[in-house]
Amino acid sequence: MFLYDDKEFVGKKIKQLRTNVGLSQAELSEKIGMTEKNLSNIERGLQYPALNSFLKLLDILNVSVSEFGVNIINNSITHEKEQILKEIFLASNTELDAYSQIIKIIKNINK
């Protein structure tokens, strides 16, 4: 869904947003459940954040996906779609099962 193919861009942007809100790497990494070393590697452009970590970062930094500057397939994501995607990617396994069942029901209605 998200095409963020420039590790350096992603890392610099995360670092910029983190420093803008006055969080240290240690503070932010603790809030998202990631090691400080992983966050450092992301900020230095050595690795990508996992999607669930990326969405947690955006939530903590109070930034939407579109504000972050990430290219999204077809570039037409609405705020509502973005919220739904966040809910799905941050969902527990039980919630994912429920979402899956709902999607199947909706697809059957539209047939």
N, CA, C and O atoms as CSV, one atom per row, in Angstrom:
chain,resi,resn,atom,element,x,y,z
A,1,MET,N,N,0.799,-1.190,0.000
A,1,MET,CA,C,0.000,0.000,0.000
A,1,MET,C,C,0.840,1.253,0.000
A,1,MET,O,O,0.607,2.168,-0.790
A,2,PHE,N,N,1.805,1.295,0.872
A,2,PHE,CA,C,2.654,2.465,0.943
A,2,PHE,C,C,3.926,2.210,0.179
A,2,PHE,O,O,4.555,1.161,0.318
A,3,LEU,N,N,4.296,3.171,-0.623
A,3,LEU,CA,C,5.529,3.032,-1.379
A,3,LEU,C,C,6.528,4.035,-0.831
A,3,LEU,O,O,6.596,5.175,-1.291
A,4,TYR,N,N,7.279,3.616,0.123
A,4,TYR,CA,C,8.327,4.490,0.609
A,4,TYR,C,C,9.637,3.787,0.308
A,4,TYR,O,O,10.111,2.944,1.070
A,5,ASP,N,N,10.210,4.165,-0.836
A,5,ASP,CA,C,11.363,3.434,-1.342
A,5,ASP,C,C,12.669,4.190,-1.193
A,5,ASP,O,O,13.660,3.832,-1.829
A,6,ASP,N,N,12.693,5.199,-0.389
A,6,ASP,CA,C,13.908,5.974,-0.176
A,6,ASP,C,C,14.201,5.992,1.322
A,6,ASP,O,O,13.658,6.813,2.062
A,7,LYS,N,N,15.061,5.080,1.757
A,7,LYS,CA,C,15.366,4.957,3.190
A,7,LYS,C,C,15.890,6.259,3.778
A,7,LYS,O,O,15.538,6.636,4.895
A,8,GLU,N,N,16.734,6.940,3.013
A,8,GLU,CA,C,17.320,8.180,3.516
A,8,GLU,C,C,16.242,9.242,3.740
A,8,GLU,O,O,16.249,9.927,4.763
A,9,PHE,N,N,15.313,9.380,2.782
A,9,PHE,CA,C,14.221,10.350,2.924
A,9,PHE,C,C,13.384,10.023,4.160
A,9,PHE,O,O,13.102,10.896,4.982
A,10,VAL,N,N,12.996,8.769,4.278
A,10,VAL,CA,C,12.159,8.353,5.398
A,10,VAL,C,C,12.878,8.638,6.718
A,10,VAL,O,O,12.285,9.195,7.642
A,11,GLY,N,N,14.132,8.262,6.802
A,11,GLY,CA,C,14.901,8.470,8.028
A,11,GLY,C,C,15.060,9.925,8.405
A,11,GLY,O,O,14.872,10.297,9.563
A,12,LYS,N,N,15.405,10.753,7.430
A,12,LYS,CA,C,15.576,12.191,7.703
A,12,LYS,C,C,14.264,12.829,8.140
A,12,LYS,O,O,14.239,13.670,9.039
A,13,LYS,N,N,13.187,12.425,7.498
A,13,LYS,CA,C,11.879,12.984,7.828
A,13,LYS,C,C,11.469,12.590,9.244
A,13,LYS,O,O,10.961,13.421,9.997
A,14,ILE,N,N,11.685,11.335,9.609
A,14,ILE,CA,C,11.353,10.887,10.967
A,14,ILE,C,C,12.188,11.647,11.995
A,14,ILE,O,O,11.671,12.095,13.018
A,15,LYS,N,N,13.474,11.784,11.715
A,15,LYS,CA,C,14.344,12.518,12.651
A,15,LYS,C,C,13.885,13.963,12.794
A,15,LYS,O,O,13.831,14.496,13.903
A,16,GLN,N,N,13.558,14.588,11.686
A,16,GLN,CA,C,13.098,15.976,11.712
A,16,GLN,C,C,11.829,16.109,12.551
A,16,GLN,O,O,11.731,17.001,13.393
A,17,LEU,N,N,10.873,15.239,12.326
A,17,LEU,CA,C,9.622,15.287,13.076
A,17,LEU,C,C,9.854,15.011,14.554
A,17,LEU,O,O,9.248,15.650,15.415
A,18,ARG,N,N,10.735,14.054,14.846
A,18,ARG,CA,C,11.037,13.718,16.242
A,18,ARG,C,C,11.650,14.906,16.972
A,18,ARG,O,O,11.254,15.230,18.092
A,19,THR,N,N,12.614,15.549,16.332
A,19,THR,CA,C,13.264,16.690,16.987
A,19,THR,C,C,12.318,17.885,17.090
A,19,THR,O,O,12.403,18.669,18.035
A,20,ASN,N,N,11.415,18.022,16.114
A,20,ASN,CA,C,10.438,19.121,16.163
A,20,ASN,C,C,9.523,19.019,17.383
A,20,ASN,O,O,9.109,20.039,17.934
A,21,VAL,N,N,9.207,17.796,17.804
A,21,VAL,CA,C,8.347,17.631,18.978
A,21,VAL,C,C,9.152,17.480,20.269
A,21,VAL,O,O,8.577,17.320,21.346
A,22,GLY,N,N,10.467,17.530,20.160
A,22,GLY,CA,C,11.326,17.519,21.339
A,22,GLY,C,C,11.517,16.170,21.994
A,22,GLY,O,O,11.747,16.092,23.201
A,23,LEU,N,N,11.424,15.095,21.207
A,23,LEU,CA,C,11.657,13.762,21.761
A,23,LEU,C,C,13.060,13.279,21.422
A,23,LEU,O,O,13.569,13.535,20.331
A,24,SER,N,N,13.671,12.588,22.356
A,24,SER,CA,C,14.952,11.948,22.081
A,24,SER,C,C,14.676,10.629,21.371
A,24,SER,O,O,13.537,10.160,21.341
A,25,GLN,N,N,15.715,10.032,20.801
A,25,GLN,CA,C,15.551,8.712,20.194
A,25,GLN,C,C,15.088,7.705,21.237
A,25,GLN,O,O,14.245,6.855,20.953
A,26,ALA,N,N,15.637,7.800,22.436
A,26,ALA,CA,C,15.266,6.863,23.499
A,26,ALA,C,C,13.780,6.993,23.847
A,26,ALA,O,O,13.089,5.990,24.021
A,27,GLU,N,N,13.297,8.231,23.946
A,27,GLU,CA,C,11.894,8.452,24.299
A,27,GLU,C,C,10.954,7.935,23.213
A,27,GLU,O,O,9.968,7.257,23.504
A,28,LEU,N,N,11.270,8.264,21.949
A,28,LEU,CA,C,10.406,7.838,20.855
A,28,LEU,C,C,10.443,6.322,20.679
A,28,LEU,O,O,9.405,5.691,20.478
A,29,SER,N,N,11.624,5.748,20.753
A,29,SER,CA,C,11.718,4.300,20.570
A,29,SER,C,C,10.941,3.561,21.660
A,29,SER,O,O,10.325,2.531,21.388
A,30,GLU,N,N,10.965,4.070,22.870
A,30,GLU,CA,C,10.200,3.446,23.952
A,30,GLU,C,C,8.697,3.540,23.689
A,30,GLU,O,O,7.958,2.587,23.935
A,31,LYS,N,N,8.251,4.685,23.193
A,31,LYS,CA,C,6.826,4.888,22.926
A,31,LYS,C,C,6.295,3.958,21.843
A,31,LYS,O,O,5.125,3.576,21.876
A,32,ILE,N,N,7.143,3.587,20.878
A,32,ILE,CA,C,6.667,2.733,19.789
A,32,ILE,C,C,7.084,1.273,19.958
A,32,ILE,O,O,6.765,0.433,19.116
A,33,GLY,N,N,7.793,0.972,21.039
A,33,GLY,CA,C,8.170,-0.418,21.299
A,33,GLY,C,C,9.275,-0.916,20.389
A,33,GLY,O,O,9.243,-2.056,19.925
A,34,MET,N,N,10.238,-0.073,20.139
A,34,MET,CA,C,11.354,-0.393,19.248
A,34,MET,C,C,12.647,-0.097,20.005
A,34,MET,O,O,12.663,0.749,20.898
A,35,THR,N,N,13.712,-0.778,19.659
A,35,THR,CA,C,14.979,-0.463,20.309
A,35,THR,C,C,15.502,0.871,19.782
A,35,THR,O,O,15.207,1.276,18.657
A,36,GLU,N,N,16.275,1.530,20.612
A,36,GLU,CA,C,16.870,2.802,20.200
A,36,GLU,C,C,17.802,2.597,19.003
A,36,GLU,O,O,17.891,3.458,18.128
A,37,LYS,N,N,18.492,1.461,18.969
A,37,LYS,CA,C,19.386,1.161,17.854
A,37,LYS,C,C,18.603,1.063,16.539
A,37,LYS,O,O,19.046,1.583,15.515
A,38,ASN,N,N,17.435,0.394,16.564
A,38,ASN,CA,C,16.614,0.306,15.352
A,38,ASN,C,C,16.166,1.682,14.883
A,38,ASN,O,O,16.216,1.984,13.690
A,39,LEU,N,N,15.726,2.518,15.824
A,39,LEU,CA,C,15.308,3.870,15.457
A,39,LEU,C,C,16.476,4.650,14.877
A,39,LEU,O,O,16.312,5.380,13.899
A,40,SER,N,N,17.645,4.501,15.466
A,40,SER,CA,C,18.841,5.158,14.941
A,40,SER,C,C,19.140,4.701,13.518
A,40,SER,O,O,19.459,5.515,12.652
A,41,ASN,N,N,19.034,3.388,13.282
A,41,ASN,CA,C,19.267,2.859,11.931
A,41,ASN,C,C,18.251,3.407,10.934
A,41,ASN,O,O,18.596,3.694,9.787
A,42,ILE,N,N,17.017,3.551,11.361
A,42,ILE,CA,C,15.985,4.111,10.487
A,42,ILE,C,C,16.312,5.566,10.176
A,42,ILE,O,O,16.280,5.976,9.016
A,43,GLU,N,N,16.621,6.337,11.193
A,43,GLU,CA,C,16.913,7.758,10.993
A,43,GLU,C,C,18.156,7.979,10.136
A,43,GLU,O,O,18.259,8.991,9.443
A,44,ARG,N,N,19.088,7.051,10.178
A,44,ARG,CA,C,20.292,7.175,9.360
A,44,ARG,C,C,20.107,6.601,7.958
A,44,ARG,O,O,21.034,6.618,7.149
A,45,GLY,N,N,18.911,6.092,7.674
A,45,GLY,CA,C,18.623,5.577,6.342
A,45,GLY,C,C,19.179,4.197,6.079
A,45,GLY,O,O,19.382,3.819,4.925
A,46,LEU,N,N,19.428,3.437,7.132
A,46,LEU,CA,C,19.991,2.097,6.978
A,46,LEU,C,C,18.921,1.014,6.890
A,46,LEU,O,O,19.176,-0.080,6.386
A,47,GLN,N,N,17.730,1.321,7.378
A,47,GLN,CA,C,16.636,0.357,7.317
A,47,GLN,C,C,15.315,1.106,7.324
A,47,GLN,O,O,15.237,2.270,7.719
A,48,TYR,N,N,14.276,0.406,6.875
A,48,TYR,CA,C,12.928,0.944,6.913
A,48,TYR,C,C,12.254,0.544,8.218
A,48,TYR,O,O,12.573,-0.497,8.792
A,49,PRO,N,N,11.328,1.364,8.683
A,49,PRO,CA,C,10.522,0.902,9.814
A,49,PRO,C,C,9.506,-0.115,9.310
A,49,PRO,O,O,9.048,-0.034,8.170
A,50,ALA,N,N,9.159,-1.066,10.159
A,50,ALA,CA,C,8.049,-1.963,9.827
A,50,ALA,C,C,6.802,-1.098,9.719
A,50,ALA,O,O,6.714,-0.048,10.357
A,51,LEU,N,N,5.856,-1.527,8.929
A,51,LEU,CA,C,4.674,-0.701,8.681
A,51,LEU,C,C,3.934,-0.364,9.963
A,51,LEU,O,O,3.508,0.777,10.142
A,52,ASN,N,N,3.770,-1.334,10.865
A,52,ASN,CA,C,3.069,-1.019,12.114
A,52,ASN,C,C,3.861,-0.011,12.948
A,52,ASN,O,O,3.266,0.843,13.605
A,53,SER,N,N,5.184,-0.096,12.933
A,53,SER,CA,C,6.017,0.877,13.650
A,53,SER,C,C,5.916,2.242,12.990
A,53,SER,O,O,5.867,3.267,13.670
A,54,PHE,N,N,5.884,2.250,11.661
A,54,PHE,CA,C,5.758,3.495,10.913
A,54,PHE,C,C,4.448,4.201,11.278
A,54,PHE,O,O,4.433,5.410,11.506
A,55,LEU,N,N,3.363,3.447,11.331
A,55,LEU,CA,C,2.069,4.042,11.673
A,55,LEU,C,C,2.041,4.521,13.121
A,55,LEU,O,O,1.434,5.550,13.418
A,56,LYS,N,N,2.686,3.790,14.019
A,56,LYS,CA,C,2.782,4.236,15.410
A,56,LYS,C,C,3.587,5.530,15.489
A,56,LYS,O,O,3.226,6.448,16.225
A,57,LEU,N,N,4.686,5.597,14.723
A,57,LEU,CA,C,5.500,6.816,14.683
A,57,LEU,C,C,4.654,8.010,14.266
A,57,LEU,O,O,4.681,9.062,14.904
A,58,LEU,N,N,3.907,7.829,13.192
A,58,LEU,CA,C,3.070,8.922,12.697
A,58,LEU,C,C,2.050,9.345,13.740
A,58,LEU,O,O,1.795,10.535,13.923
A,59,ASP,N,N,1.472,8.373,14.416
A,59,ASP,CA,C,0.480,8.675,15.438
A,59,ASP,C,C,1.107,9.464,16.583
A,59,ASP,O,O,0.552,10.474,17.015
A,60,ILE,N,N,2.245,9.019,17.072
A,60,ILE,CA,C,2.920,9.702,18.179
A,60,ILE,C,C,3.389,11.098,17.767
A,60,ILE,O,O,3.325,12.044,18.553
A,61,LEU,N,N,3.858,11.212,16.526
A,61,LEU,CA,C,4.347,12.500,16.037
A,61,LEU,C,C,3.218,13.381,15.506
A,61,LEU,O,O,3.454,14.498,15.046
A,62,ASN,N,N,1.978,12.861,15.575
A,62,ASN,CA,C,0.783,13.579,15.161
A,62,ASN,C,C,0.865,14.076,13.715
A,62,ASN,O,O,0.608,15.241,13.413
A,63,VAL,N,N,1.236,13.137,12.834
A,63,VAL,CA,C,1.402,13.449,11.420
A,63,VAL,C,C,0.634,12.417,10.607
A,63,VAL,O,O,0.716,11.220,10.883
A,64,SER,N,N,-0.111,12.876,9.608
A,64,SER,CA,C,-0.823,11.935,8.745
A,64,SER,C,C,0.150,11.383,7.710
A,64,SER,O,O,1.233,11.928,7.499
A,65,VAL,N,N,-0.257,10.302,7.076
A,65,VAL,CA,C,0.573,9.698,6.040
A,65,VAL,C,C,0.827,10.702,4.925
A,65,VAL,O,O,1.955,10.832,4.449
A,66,SER,N,N,-0.216,11.411,4.506
A,66,SER,CA,C,-0.038,12.372,3.413
A,66,SER,C,C,0.841,13.540,3.837
A,66,SER,O,O,1.616,14.051,3.028
A,67,GLU,N,N,0.737,13.970,5.084
A,67,GLU,CA,C,1.615,15.034,5.574
A,67,GLU,C,C,3.069,14.580,5.606
A,67,GLU,O,O,3.983,15.376,5.388
A,68,PHE,N,N,3.269,13.314,5.875
A,68,PHE,CA,C,4.628,12.774,5.927
A,68,PHE,C,C,5.306,12.870,4.567
A,68,PHE,O,O,6.529,12.984,4.483
A,69,GLY,N,N,4.519,12.823,3.513
A,69,GLY,CA,C,5.096,12.943,2.175
A,69,GLY,C,C,5.347,11.621,1.500
A,69,GLY,O,O,6.099,11.544,0.528
A,70,VAL,N,N,4.716,10.571,2.014
A,70,VAL,CA,C,4.886,9.257,1.430
A,70,VAL,C,C,3.984,9.145,0.216
A,70,VAL,O,O,2.823,9.553,0.258
A,71,ASN,N,N,4.518,8.591,-0.869
A,71,ASN,CA,C,3.696,8.367,-2.051
A,71,ASN,C,C,2.772,7.201,-1.794
A,71,ASN,O,O,3.183,6.168,-1.266
A,72,ILE,N,N,1.530,7.376,-2.170
A,72,ILE,CA,C,0.532,6.344,-1.972
A,72,ILE,C,C,-0.020,5.964,-3.333
A,72,ILE,O,O,-0.255,6.823,-4.183
A,73,ILE,N,N,-0.226,4.669,-3.534
A,73,ILE,CA,C,-0.751,4.197,-4.809
A,73,ILE,C,C,-1.992,4.986,-5.152
A,73,ILE,O,O,-2.886,5.150,-4.321
A,74,ASN,N,N,-2.044,5.462,-6.346
A,74,ASN,CA,C,-3.072,6.279,-6.983
A,74,ASN,C,C,-3.253,7.655,-6.341
A,74,ASN,O,O,-4.128,8.416,-6.754
A,75,ASN,N,N,-2.446,7.979,-5.349
A,75,ASN,CA,C,-2.411,9.306,-4.747
A,75,ASN,C,C,-3.786,9.870,-4.403
A,75,ASN,O,O,-3.970,11.088,-4.411
A,76,SER,N,N,-4.732,9.026,-4.108
A,76,SER,CA,C,-6.067,9.538,-3.805
A,76,SER,C,C,-6.590,9.007,-2.477
A,76,SER,O,O,-7.772,8.686,-2.356
A,77,ILE,N,N,-5.731,8.917,-1.502
A,77,ILE,CA,C,-6.178,8.431,-0.206
A,77,ILE,C,C,-6.895,9.562,0.527
A,77,ILE,O,O,-6.410,10.692,0.586
A,78,THR,N,N,-8.016,9.246,1.061
A,78,THR,CA,C,-8.771,10.223,1.840
A,78,THR,C,C,-8.431,10.042,3.310
A,78,THR,O,O,-7.806,9.057,3.702
A,79,HIS,N,N,-8.846,10.996,4.104
A,79,HIS,CA,C,-8.617,10.900,5.551
A,79,HIS,C,C,-9.304,9.652,6.102
A,79,HIS,O,O,-8.757,8.955,6.957
A,80,GLU,N,N,-10.504,9.384,5.603
A,80,GLU,CA,C,-11.243,8.210,6.064
A,80,GLU,C,C,-10.506,6.917,5.739
A,80,GLU,O,O,-10.406,6.027,6.583
A,81,LYS,N,N,-9.990,6.812,4.512
A,81,LYS,CA,C,-9.229,5.623,4.121
A,81,LYS,C,C,-7.979,5.490,4.981
A,81,LYS,O,O,-7.621,4.391,5.403
A,82,GLU,N,N,-7.331,6.595,5.231
A,82,GLU,CA,C,-6.113,6.579,6.043
A,82,GLU,C,C,-6.411,6.060,7.448
A,82,GLU,O,O,-5.645,5.266,7.993
A,83,GLN,N,N,-7.514,6.503,8.031
A,83,GLN,CA,C,-7.894,6.051,9.368
A,83,GLN,C,C,-8.201,4.554,9.367
A,83,GLN,O,O,-7.816,3.835,10.290
A,84,ILE,N,N,-8.899,4.088,8.325
A,84,ILE,CA,C,-9.209,2.664,8.234
A,84,ILE,C,C,-7.927,1.846,8.114
A,84,ILE,O,O,-7.783,0.812,8.767
A,85,LEU,N,N,-6.994,2.311,7.278
A,85,LEU,CA,C,-5.725,1.602,7.118
A,85,LEU,C,C,-4.959,1.542,8.437
A,85,LEU,O,O,-4.388,0.504,8.774
A,86,LYS,N,N,-4.943,2.635,9.177
A,86,LYS,CA,C,-4.264,2.644,10.469
A,86,LYS,C,C,-4.893,1.623,11.405
A,86,LYS,O,O,-4.193,0.865,12.076
A,87,GLU,N,N,-6.226,1.612,11.443
A,87,GLU,CA,C,-6.930,0.664,12.315
A,87,GLU,C,C,-6.562,-0.773,11.964
A,87,GLU,O,O,-6.320,-1.593,12.848
A,88,ILE,N,N,-6.522,-1.071,10.665
A,88,ILE,CA,C,-6.210,-2.432,10.232
A,88,ILE,C,C,-4.775,-2.802,10.588
A,88,ILE,O,O,-4.532,-3.889,11.111
A,89,PHE,N,N,-3.832,-1.923,10.314
A,89,PHE,CA,C,-2.436,-2.255,10.554
A,89,PHE,C,C,-2.066,-2.290,12.024
A,89,PHE,O,O,-1.070,-2.911,12.395
A,90,LEU,N,N,-2.847,-1.635,12.866
A,90,LEU,CA,C,-2.565,-1.660,14.297
A,90,LEU,C,C,-3.453,-2.657,15.037
A,90,LEU,O,O,-3.402,-2.754,16.263
A,91,ALA,N,N,-4.266,-3.398,14.284
A,91,ALA,CA,C,-5.238,-4.318,14.880
A,91,ALA,C,C,-4.583,-5.563,15.466
A,91,ALA,O,O,-3.522,-6.007,15.029
A,92,SER,N,N,-5.256,-6.100,16.467
A,92,SER,CA,C,-4.845,-7.391,17.028
A,92,SER,C,C,-5.287,-8.484,16.068
A,92,SER,O,O,-6.026,-8.216,15.121
A,93,ASN,N,N,-4.844,-9.707,16.301
A,93,ASN,CA,C,-5.246,-10.830,15.454
A,93,ASN,C,C,-6.752,-11.048,15.487
A,93,ASN,O,O,-7.355,-11.366,14.462
A,94,THR,N,N,-7.357,-10.882,16.642
A,94,THR,CA,C,-8.808,-11.033,16.767
A,94,THR,C,C,-9.527,-9.975,15.936
A,94,THR,O,O,-10.489,-10.275,15.228
A,95,GLU,N,N,-9.054,-8.743,16.028
A,95,GLU,CA,C,-9.659,-7.658,15.237
A,95,GLU,C,C,-9.459,-7.894,13.746
A,95,GLU,O,O,-10.359,-7.623,12.952
A,96,LEU,N,N,-8.291,-8.395,13.358
A,96,LEU,CA,C,-8.046,-8.688,11.942
A,96,LEU,C,C,-9.002,-9.745,11.414
A,96,LEU,O,O,-9.484,-9.648,10.285
A,97,ASP,N,N,-9.274,-10.748,12.228
A,97,ASP,CA,C,-10.240,-11.780,11.835
A,97,ASP,C,C,-11.621,-11.152,11.604
A,97,ASP,O,O,-12.305,-11.477,10.633
A,98,ALA,N,N,-12.013,-10.263,12.495
A,98,ALA,CA,C,-13.317,-9.600,12.358
A,98,ALA,C,C,-13.345,-8.729,11.105
A,98,ALA,O,O,-14.321,-8.757,10.356
A,99,TYR,N,N,-12.281,-7.951,10.869
A,99,TYR,CA,C,-12.217,-7.117,9.661
A,99,TYR,C,C,-12.308,-7.984,8.413
A,99,TYR,O,O,-12.999,-7.635,7.456
A,100,SER,N,N,-11.619,-9.097,8.425
A,100,SER,CA,C,-11.631,-10.003,7.280
A,100,SER,C,C,-13.045,-10.512,7.005
A,100,SER,O,O,-13.478,-10.565,5.854
A,101,GLN,N,N,-13.752,-10.881,8.051
A,101,GLN,CA,C,-15.133,-11.359,7.890
A,101,GLN,C,C,-16.032,-10.255,7.339
A,101,GLN,O,O,-16.871,-10.506,6.474
A,102,ILE,N,N,-15.858,-9.047,7.836
A,102,ILE,CA,C,-16.650,-7.910,7.351
A,102,ILE,C,C,-16.388,-7.659,5.877
A,102,ILE,O,O,-17.322,-7.422,5.111
A,103,ILE,N,N,-15.143,-7.709,5.480
A,103,ILE,CA,C,-14.783,-7.485,4.071
A,103,ILE,C,C,-15.410,-8.558,3.187
A,103,ILE,O,O,-15.921,-8.254,2.109
A,104,LYS,N,N,-15.373,-9.805,3.636
A,104,LYS,CA,C,-15.994,-10.891,2.861
A,104,LYS,C,C,-17.490,-10.663,2.698
A,104,LYS,O,O,-18.034,-10.867,1.613
A,105,ILE,N,N,-18.153,-10.243,3.760
A,105,ILE,CA,C,-19.591,-9.964,3.691
A,105,ILE,C,C,-19.877,-8.845,2.698
A,105,ILE,O,O,-20.798,-8.951,1.889
A,106,ILE,N,N,-19.098,-7.784,2.758
A,106,ILE,CA,C,-19.294,-6.651,1.846
A,106,ILE,C,C,-19.072,-7.073,0.405
A,106,ILE,O,O,-19.834,-6.682,-0.479
A,107,LYS,N,N,-18.038,-7.866,0.155
A,107,LYS,CA,C,-17.770,-8.331,-1.209
A,107,LYS,C,C,-18.926,-9.179,-1.725
A,107,LYS,O,O,-19.285,-9.081,-2.898
A,108,ASN,N,N,-19.512,-10.008,-0.867
A,108,ASN,CA,C,-20.648,-10.836,-1.274
A,108,ASN,C,C,-21.880,-9.992,-1.571
A,108,ASN,O,O,-22.656,-10.340,-2.461
A,109,ILE,N,N,-22.078,-8.909,-0.858
A,109,ILE,CA,C,-23.210,-8.012,-1.105
A,109,ILE,C,C,-23.081,-7.372,-2.469
A,109,ILE,O,O,-24.072,-7.210,-3.180
A,110,ASN,N,N,-21.855,-7.006,-2.841
A,110,ASN,CA,C,-21.616,-6.300,-4.107
A,110,ASN,C,C,-21.592,-7.219,-5.321
A,110,ASN,O,O,-21.427,-6.742,-6.444
A,111,LYS,N,N,-21.752,-8.518,-5.127
A,111,LYS,CA,C,-21.718,-9.454,-6.269
A,111,LYS,C,C,-23.029,-9.525,-6.972
A,111,LYS,O,O,-23.167,-10.262,-7.948
